[in-house]
Structure formats: structure tokens, C-alpha cells
Amino acid sequence: MSGINEASGPGVEATTAGTAASALFAHHEGGNVGYGVYATSAVGTGVYGNASNNGVVGISSTAAGTGVAAWNTQGGFALRVNGKAGFGRSGLLTLASSASSRSPGPGCH
């Protein structure tokens, strides 16, 4: 399957109304490293997720893997958060609004 749209609108569109069903399921089953989904955009956003629950989810099934990886090859932000951020395996650090940095206390790494 392939889709090309050189004007406007999606190149490929998939929909479903099924319970716990995926509109699009992509997988890589090769013996070498590959991508289940690869997205690129010359101008704009490579991957955009919008949902009533989680817009984008990343899960790694191995201890050596990373659930979500982000980097910027040009020196900008690798990760930008607009709103609250929650971390399940971190300590507590409070920054005053006037502070530019702070070192974690004992037990925080």
C-alpha cells in the first residue's frame, strides 16, 4: 500500500470504529534494526498525536531500550513540555520562580 497526495489532505487515511482496534497497524519483523513507523516532514511535524487520553505513547520491551527518545541535532530543545510533567521514578526538587538551576539533595540522582 502506498499513498501520495501532492496537493492537500492525507496520502493514506485509515479509520476504524472497533473497540480497542487500531486504524493503522505497522510492524517490522526483520532480523535487523528497523522501524514500525517512520515519519518525516520537510516542513512541519514528523509525527503528531492527538487523542482524548494519550496523544503519543512509547514503550520498550527490553531493559536496554528506551520508551521515548528525543534529540535535536542542531542544538535546540530535544524535549519541550507545555504543561505539567510527571516522572514515575524521580525524586522531588522544587525550584523558586527566580532560580535558574538547583542541585538535587541527598538521595536524588
Summary of the structure (lengths in Angstrom):
residues: 109
radius of gyration: 19.2
end to end distance: 47.4
largest distance: 57.3
contacts: 87
relative contact order: 0.07
helix: 0%
strand: 0%
